[in-house]
Amino acid sequence: MRALILFALAAAFLPSCSSPLSGGAGGTGNMGKLPPPEIRSANIAKEARGDFYYGRRYYVKKTRFWGYLRKPGQSAKSAKLVIFNESKKRNPDRLPEAGGTQNYGFDQNYEYKIYGRYTGRTLYEPNSNQFLPEFQLTNYDLIDTNPGWLFSPADHYNPAQVTLKPKRY
C-alpha cells in the first residue's frame, strides 16, 4: 500500500508528456492544418441539418470499427466511434484487405453523410479493446476526400494504432 501511495505521488509531480503518436495537443499533426478551428466551427454551425449523420472514416489496421459519426451541427468532440452493421448496406470501402488497386481502408479520413440508426447494441472490438456502439448503415454520400483534421489541427494519424480520440471537456 505504501509503495502504491509513493508511486501515485511521484506520478503527480512528473511532467505530462505528449507525443505526435499520442494525438495530444503538443503533437504535430499530419492530417492538415486547414481549416483553422474558428472556420471549422463556423462551417459546422451552418451545415445542413437532416435525418443523417456526418461521418469521418477512421481506418486502423486490424480493427473493425468504421469511424466517427456526429449529428449535424455538433462538433467532432461529440462524435462516436462506431461499428457498422452492414446487413442492409455495405460500407463505402468494403474491398479486399490486400491486393488490387484499392483496398479496405482506402478512404481513410474521407467525410460522408451517413444514413441509418444506432441499434442500441454495444459491440466489443477486440483489436482496439473497446466497446463501441453499433450503427445500422442504410446509405451514404461522399462529401469530401480531403477534409483535414478531425478533432484538432494537432491530430496525428497512425494506421497501426488508435491515435485519434475526441477530447472530452
C-alpha positions as CSV (number, residue, x, y, z in Angstrom):
1,M,0.0,0.0,0.0
2,R,2.8,2.4,0.9
3,A,4.5,1.7,-2.4
4,L,1.3,2.5,-4.3
5,I,1.0,5.8,-2.5
6,L,4.6,6.7,-3.2
7,F,4.1,5.8,-6.9
8,A,0.9,8.0,-7.1
9,L,2.8,10.9,-5.5
10,A,5.7,10.6,-7.9
11,A,3.4,10.4,-10.9
12,A,1.7,13.6,-9.8
13,F,4.9,15.5,-10.0
14,L,6.2,14.2,-13.3
15,P,5.7,16.5,-16.3
16,S,2.9,15.4,-18.6
17,C,4.1,14.1,-21.9
18,S,2.5,14.5,-25.3
19,S,4.0,13.0,-28.4
20,P,2.8,13.1,-32.0
21,L,1.6,9.5,-31.7
22,S,-0.5,10.3,-28.7
23,G,-2.6,12.8,-30.5
24,G,-2.0,15.2,-27.7
25,A,-2.1,19.0,-28.1
26,G,1.7,19.2,-28.1
27,G,1.9,16.8,-31.0
28,T,2.5,17.8,-34.6
29,G,-0.5,16.9,-36.8
30,N,-0.2,15.1,-40.1
31,M,-3.9,15.4,-41.2
32,G,-3.6,19.0,-42.3
33,K,-3.8,22.4,-40.6
34,L,-6.8,23.7,-42.5
35,P,-9.4,24.8,-42.0
36,P,-8.5,26.9,-38.9
37,P,-10.6,25.9,-35.8
38,E,-12.7,29.0,-35.9
39,I,-13.6,28.4,-39.6
40,R,-14.4,24.7,-38.9
41,S,-16.7,25.8,-36.1
42,A,-18.5,28.3,-38.3
43,N,-18.9,25.7,-41.1
44,I,-20.4,23.2,-38.6
45,A,-22.8,25.8,-37.3
46,K,-24.2,26.4,-40.8
47,E,-24.1,22.9,-42.2
48,A,-27.2,21.2,-43.5
49,R,-29.5,19.5,-40.9
50,G,-31.4,16.4,-41.5
51,D,-32.0,12.7,-40.7
52,F,-28.4,11.7,-41.1
53,Y,-25.0,11.9,-39.5
54,Y,-21.7,13.3,-40.6
55,G,-19.2,10.5,-40.7
56,R,-15.4,10.5,-40.9
57,R,-13.7,7.3,-41.9
58,Y,-11.0,6.3,-39.4
59,Y,-9.1,3.3,-40.6
60,V,-6.6,1.5,-38.3
61,K,-5.2,-1.8,-39.4
62,K,-6.8,-5.0,-38.0
63,T,-9.7,-3.1,-36.4
64,R,-13.3,-3.5,-37.3
65,F,-14.7,-0.1,-36.4
66,W,-15.7,2.2,-39.2
67,G,-15.1,5.7,-38.0
68,Y,-16.6,8.6,-36.2
69,L,-20.2,9.8,-36.5
70,R,-21.7,13.0,-35.3
71,K,-25.1,14.7,-35.6
72,P,-25.4,17.7,-37.9
73,G,-24.4,20.9,-36.2
74,Q,-22.4,19.2,-33.4
75,S,-18.6,19.4,-33.1
76,A,-16.4,16.4,-33.7
77,K,-15.8,16.3,-29.9
78,S,-19.3,14.8,-29.7
79,A,-18.6,12.2,-32.3
80,K,-18.8,8.5,-31.5
81,L,-16.6,5.8,-32.9
82,V,-18.9,3.1,-34.4
83,I,-19.0,-0.4,-35.8
84,F,-21.3,-0.6,-38.8
85,N,-23.9,-3.3,-39.1
86,E,-23.8,-3.9,-42.9
87,S,-26.8,-6.2,-43.2
88,K,-28.7,-3.5,-45.2
89,K,-25.9,-1.6,-46.9
90,R,-22.1,-2.3,-47.2
91,N,-19.8,0.4,-46.0
92,P,-18.1,2.6,-48.6
93,D,-14.8,0.8,-48.7
94,R,-15.9,-2.8,-48.4
95,L,-13.0,-4.1,-50.5
96,P,-10.3,-6.8,-50.1
97,E,-7.8,-6.1,-47.3
98,A,-4.8,-6.8,-49.5
99,G,-4.0,-6.8,-53.3
100,G,-5.7,-4.9,-56.0
101,T,-5.5,-1.2,-56.8
102,Q,-7.8,-0.1,-53.9
103,N,-8.0,-1.9,-50.6
104,Y,-10.2,-1.8,-47.5
105,G,-9.3,1.5,-45.7
106,F,-8.5,3.4,-48.9
107,D,-10.9,6.1,-47.8
108,Q,-9.1,7.0,-44.5
109,N,-10.3,10.4,-43.4
110,Y,-13.0,10.8,-46.1
111,E,-16.1,12.6,-44.9
112,Y,-19.6,11.2,-45.7
113,K,-23.2,11.8,-45.0
114,I,-24.2,8.6,-43.2
115,Y,-27.8,7.4,-43.1
116,G,-29.2,4.8,-40.7
117,R,-29.7,4.5,-37.0
118,Y,-28.0,3.3,-33.8
119,T,-29.3,-0.1,-32.9
120,G,-28.8,0.3,-29.2
121,R,-26.3,-2.6,-29.1
122,T,-22.8,-2.3,-27.9
123,L,-20.1,-4.5,-29.5
124,Y,-16.6,-5.4,-28.4
125,E,-13.8,-4.6,-30.9
126,P,-11.0,-6.8,-29.7
127,N,-8.1,-5.3,-31.6
128,S,-8.6,-1.9,-30.0
129,N,-10.0,-3.3,-26.8
130,Q,-13.1,-1.0,-26.9
131,F,-16.8,-1.4,-26.5
132,L,-18.5,0.6,-29.3
133,P,-22.0,1.4,-30.4
134,E,-23.4,-0.5,-33.4
135,F,-24.8,1.6,-36.2
136,Q,-27.2,0.1,-38.9
137,L,-26.0,1.6,-42.1
138,T,-28.7,2.2,-44.8
139,N,-26.9,4.6,-47.2
140,Y,-24.1,7.1,-47.6
141,D,-23.0,10.0,-49.7
142,L,-19.4,11.1,-50.1
143,I,-18.9,14.7,-49.1
144,D,-15.1,15.3,-49.1
145,T,-12.0,13.3,-49.8
146,N,-9.6,15.7,-48.0
147,P,-11.4,17.4,-45.1
148,G,-8.3,18.0,-43.0
149,W,-8.0,17.4,-39.3
150,L,-10.8,15.8,-37.3
151,F,-10.6,16.8,-33.6
152,S,-7.7,19.3,-33.6
153,P,-5.0,20.6,-36.0
154,A,-2.6,18.6,-33.9
155,D,-4.3,15.3,-34.9
156,H,-1.7,12.6,-35.8
157,Y,-2.9,9.7,-37.8
158,N,-1.1,6.4,-37.4
159,P,-2.6,3.4,-39.4
160,A,-1.1,0.9,-36.9
161,Q,-2.7,2.2,-33.7
162,V,-5.6,4.2,-32.4
163,T,-4.4,7.8,-32.1
164,L,-7.5,9.9,-32.8
165,K,-9.9,10.3,-29.9
166,P,-12.2,13.2,-29.1
167,K,-11.0,15.2,-26.1
168,R,-13.9,15.5,-23.6
169,Y,-14.0,18.8,-21.8
